[in-house]
Structure formats: structure tokens, C-alpha cells
Amino acid sequence: MSTGTGASDLLHAEDSAIDQIVSGKAPVAARSPLQLFWRRFRRDKVALAAGIFILLLIVAAVLADPIRKLVGAPGPNVQSTAALDDFGLPQGPTADHIFGVDQLGRDVFSRVLAGAQVSLKVAFIGTGLSVILGVTMGMIAGYYRRWVDTIISRSVDILLAFPVLLLGLGLASACSGKDGCFGGKLQPGLGVVITIIVIANSPYVARIIRGQVLSLREKEFVEASKSLGASNMRIIFREILPNLVAPIIVYTTLFIPANILLEAALSFLGVGVQPPQASWGQMLADATNIFNTAWWYMIAPGCALLLTVLAFNLVGDGMQDALNPKGTRTK
């Protein structure tokens, strides 16, 4: 009997609350999409911790020189025979060199910070350019269809057929001369790496966005815009593009760690960032010959690369869950 009374009271309270909302007496707290995203994202403590790590890494890369001076470390390219032992071998972590030195007496801590700058440039510039190009290609192909879609889709298929690493090796080797490629416009080093990333990633982005646009172009709001006389460019960039923000953000965060690893792989093979500029992949390649006597030279850049890639992956998964809480994870 008491249970029935409690249920009746609960229904009565719900009816009263609904009546107040309908009548306008009770305020309705509306949340923006950004507020909803942040509310879901901050529940994922692992992704939140990974995001904090990425912010600290960005701060360390931007303030590399003040941090280096604060710990008393020399520049990343400063060679010092005094940092080597009596046999000319690199010394491990000391008060003057907290991460030790390499075989040329260069401070590993300074070179790890310089490598972080390279990795973040590749991550943000390379990924940003590839996403912009891929989104543009995908929207145009998905909206116009017919022969436009055919040309773009077949071009994408051709680019996807190339092995990324072999393509990178070939392009980097072709541009390894002092004159570079395309009349000197593409020089060896970071520019070649970013070009390889754009060529490798933009086809994937274009194919994903094309599928989304093929679905969105049939929606009622697109038909309404057409009936009002809106131009195709306005429909594409003002009506369809805002509905692609969530997948674009998700795939961008998933491409960033892959691009960091690609740069490290190319530098490890000697066709990426050119010395004396520091790179985590190049440091790992240099450390393979002296790992038995200078283990710290591989541990420092290896841990930095591992933690950075892991953090970006965790943030990407967390953002995907926050932007699409009812959907499934993207494979």
C-alpha cells in the first residue's frame, strides 16, 4: 500500500515539474554543444590526464630555451669533449646533464626538448594541412558527385595504393640534394616530412568526409537551402561543413599520433629531419650503436615518443566518446 502511495506521489511531482516548465515558471538550463562536450570529456579521467600531459609538452616545447637555461643545460647542438669520459665514451645522467650526453657530448635533455618541437610541428602543421585538403576534396566529391566525384575518388584510390613508408623514402631521397625538389621549393628536412604526411593522410580524410557528405546532402535542411536559392558553395561551407565538425575533430586527433610516428620512422631511416637538428627518431637511430654503453641515449627519446603518442591516442578516444556518446568507436 505504501509502495503505491510513493509511486503516486512521484508521478504527481513529475507532473508538477512538467507543468512548471511548460508554463514558464521553472527555468530550463540549456547547455551549448561545447558545454556538453566538456561535461562528457572531463568524466574520462584518463583522457583528461593525457590532455594535461599534452599541454605540458606544448609548454615545454614553446619554452624550451628558458627551461634549458633553468636546468643549466647547454644548447642541443653544443658538442663538449669535457662531457665524455677518459675513453671518449658518453657519460650518463649527472647534475650538469640530467639525461646524460650522446657520443658527441651533446646534452640529451636539450635534444629531447628540441625533438619535441619537431614532433609538435609535424603533428599540428602536417595534420592541419592534410585535414584541410582532405575535407575540401571530400566535400566537393560528395556534394557534386558525377564526374567530379569520379575524378577525385579515383585520384584518392591511386594515392591510397602507395605504401606510405616507401613513398616517403622515395620522395625524401629524391629531394635529398642541396637544391631539393620543384626548383628548390621543397627542401630536405621538415618540409619533405610534412609533404609526405599531407600526401599520405589527405586521401583517408577525403574518403571519410565524402561518405558523410553523401548522406548529409539528402537531408531536409539542404533541400530547404536549395529552395531558398542558396549557392552550392554556401550550402557546402555554411550548411554541410558545420555538421562535419565532430568527425573532423575525432579523426584529426587520431591522425596526430600516427604522423608523429611517421616522422620518427623517416628520421630513424635517415630521410626525415636532417642533422644537426634534433629528432626523436634520429636520436633512436644514433643510440642503436651505443645502447650497451649509453642506454640513457635511447631511453630518453624513446620514453618521450611513447608517452606523447599514447597521450594523443587517449585524448582522441576521449574526444570521440564525448562527441559521439551513443555511437561506436571508430576503428
NUDRENTOR-172845 format. One record per residue (C-alpha): x, y, z. Coordinates in steps of 0.02 Angstrom, whole numbers, padded with zeros to 5 digits, always signed. Example, Ala and Ser with C-alpha at 12.3 -4.5 7.8 and 13.67 -1.06 7.14 Angstrom:
<pts>
+00615-00225+00390
+00684-00053+00357
</pts>
This chain:
<pts>
+00000+00000+00000
+00142+00118+00044
+00229+00075-00118
+00078+00128-00218
+00067+00290-00123
+00252+00327-00153
+00235+00295-00339
+00081+00407-00346
+00174+00547-00258
+00321+00529-00379
+00207+00540-00531
+00120+00691-00456
+00288+00776-00427
+00343+00742-00606
+00179+00811-00674
+00201+00967-00569
+00379+00993-00632
+00323+00972-00813
+00180+01095-00786
+00302+01223-00715
+00420+01205-00862
+00278+01218-00989
+00204+01370-00902
+00375+01454-00896
+00384+01464-00707
+00534+01346-00694
+00693+01395-00786
+00766+01269-00908
+00957+01261-00903
+01011+01246-01085
+01189+01192-01123
+01288+01233-01278
+01372+01093-01378
+01540+01147-01308
+01474+01134-01130
+01403+00962-01164
+01568+00907-01240
+01669+00969-01091
+01548+00890-00968
+01570+00719-01050
+01756+00736-01083
+01803+00780-00904
+01721+00619-00842
+01857+00522-00930
+01997+00546-00805
+02125+00453-00911
+02092+00564-01063
+02095+00718-00952
+02264+00669-00880
+02329+00637-01056
+02267+00809-01109
+02360+00889-00964
+02519+00796-01018
+02499+00863-01196
+02477+01040-01131
+02635+01023-01026
+02728+00954-01177
+02672+01104-01282
+02728+01223-01145
+02896+01134-01132
+02920+01144-01321
+02874+01329-01330
+02982+01373-01178
+03124+01255-01222
+03261+01387-01209
+03208+01456-01038
+03188+01279-00970
+03358+01229-01037
+03439+01380-00956
+03346+01347-00794
+03422+01173-00775
+03592+01235-00836
+03596+01127-00993
+03691+01182-01150
+03610+01200-01320
+03552+01046-01415
+03695+01058-01542
+03836+01107-01423
+03972+00974-01426
+04083+00956-01273
+04227+00834-01253
+04227+00875-01068
+04060+00782-01053
+04145+00622-01114
+04246+00506-01002
+04432+00468-01016
+04397+00339-01152
+04292+00458-01257
+04129+00373-01210
+03970+00470-01164
+03929+00490-00980
+03761+00453-00901
+03646+00570-00805
+03738+00693-00693
+03698+00858-00608
+03759+00953-00762
+03672+00838-00887
+03515+00766-00809
+03481+00649-00955
+03664+00616-00995
+03754+00655-01159
+03772+00569-01328
+03930+00508-01414
+03972+00686-01469
+03950+00760-01295
+03784+00844-01336
+03658+00861-01195
+03517+00733-01214
+03391+00837-01115
+03412+00985-01232
+03396+00872-01384
+03238+00791-01315
+03160+00965-01298
+03215+01009-01474
+03141+00844-01536
+02977+00888-01452
+02971+01049-01554
+02995+00949-01715
+02864+00820-01669
+02733+00950-01624
+02766+01049-01784
+02742+00891-01885
+02589+00843-01783
+02495+01007-01798
+02556+01080-01964
+02558+00916-02060
+02394+00855-01989
+02311+01025-02012
+02359+01039-02195
+02308+00860-02233
+02139+00883-02146
+02104+01046-02239
+02147+00968-02407
+02055+00806-02371
+01898+00893-02307
+01891+01006-02459
+01912+00860-02580
+01785+00753-02487
+01652+00889-02480
+01669+00932-02664
+01666+00749-02717
+01518+00703-02606
+01413+00854-02649
+01437+00868-02838
+01452+00680-02872
+01451+00627-03057
+01615+00660-03149
+01685+00770-03010
+01664+00627-02886
+01739+00505-03010
+01898+00607-03038
+01927+00643-02853
+01885+00467-02796
+01999+00384-02924
+02140+00504-02876
+02113+00458-02695
+02119+00273-02738
+02285+00298-02828
+02361+00388-02678
+02297+00254-02559
+02382+00120-02665
+02556+00188-02624
+02644+00114-02471
+02667+00265-02358
+02840+00222-02294
+02908+00179-02467
+02831+00337-02537
+02916+00436-02400
+03083+00353-02432
+03071+00386-02618
+03018+00568-02603
+03143+00606-02466
+03284+00526-02564
+03235+00622-02722
+03238+00786-02627
+03395+00750-02527
+03507+00858-02637
+03551+01035-02591
+03432+01103-02724
+03285+01000-02658
+03135+00970-02772
+03023+01078-02881
+03156+01209-02912
+03209+01221-02731
+03033+01248-02663
+03040+01082-02569
+03198+01069-02465
+03262+00917-02371
+03206+00904-02191
+03045+00957-02108
+02964+01018-02269
+02983+00848-02351
+02911+00760-02198
+02759+00874-02194
+02732+00848-02381
+02737+00660-02358
+02610+00672-02216
+02491+00777-02322
+02503+00654-02467
+02479+00505-02352
+02335+00570-02244
+02228+00680-02355
+02157+00532-02456
+02093+00449-02297
+02012+00610-02240
+01936+00639-02412
+01858+00466-02418
+01784+00483-02243
+01712+00657-02274
+01643+00605-02444
+01539+00469-02362
+01472+00592-02233
+01427+00722-02366
+01337+00594-02473
+01220+00567-02327
+01203+00748-02274
+01164+00815-02448
+00998+00720-02445
+00940+00798-02281
+00793+00917-02270
+00896+01069-02220
+00998+01055-02380
+00840+01043-02485
+00770+01194-02393
+00928+01294-02431
+00916+01248-02615
+00734+01301-02621
+00783+01470-02548
+00909+01495-02688
+01071+01467-02590
+01225+01438-02696
+01319+01274-02695
+01469+01348-02605
+01358+01421-02470
+01271+01254-02445
+01437+01162-02436
+01527+01278-02317
+01382+01353-02217
+01260+01208-02205
+01356+01045-02226
+01526+01089-02151
+01460+01131-01976
+01385+00957-01967
+01556+00882-02003
+01646+00966-01857
+01631+00817-01740
+01703+00684-01858
+01838+00805-01917
+01896+00835-01737
+01894+00650-01697
+01993+00597-01850
+02115+00740-01827
+02158+00683-01651
+02182+00505-01716
+02296+00560-01859
+02412+00663-01749
+02498+00516-01659
+02514+00420-01822
+02602+00570-01901
+02721+00586-01753
+02768+00403-01776
+02788+00427-01964
+02909+00572-01938
+03006+00469-01810
+03014+00322-01931
+03077+00430-02076
+03206+00514-01963
+03258+00344-01897
+03290+00287-02075
+03391+00445-02110
+03272+00529-02234
+03172+00638-02115
+03235+00784-02012
+03416+00816-02059
+03558+00836-01933
+03609+00933-01835
+03425+00968-01800
+03367+00851-01663
+03229+00724-01689
+03170+00583-01578
+03180+00457-01720
+03355+00515-01768
+03410+00502-01586
+03346+00324-01577
+03442+00281-01735
+03603+00356-01664
+03578+00263-01500
+03567+00089-01577
+03756+00075-01596
+03797+00131-01418
+03650+00060-01322
+03760-00061-01225
+03866+00079-01154
+03744+00227-01161
+03570+00159-01126
+03507+00331-01074
+03525+00397-01251
+03389+00278-01310
+03280+00282-01155
+03252+00471-01153
+03188+00497-01332
+03102+00326-01330
+03001+00367-01175
+02960+00541-01242
+02896+00466-01406
+02798+00329-01316
+02713+00447-01192
+02672+00577-01325
+02592+00453-01445
+02498+00368-01303
+02433+00535-01237
+02367+00590-01407
+02283+00420-01431
+02199+00430-01261
+02139+00608-01294
+02073+00555-01464
+01974+00412-01388
+01907+00526-01252
+01853+00659-01377
+01770+00528-01484
+01668+00466-01336
+01624+00644-01286
+01570+00698-01460
+01478+00538-01500
+01420+00464-01333
+01291+00347-01411
+01398+00291-01558
+01532+00161-01576
+01718+00188-01580
+01798+00221-01747
+01914+00080-01798
</pts>
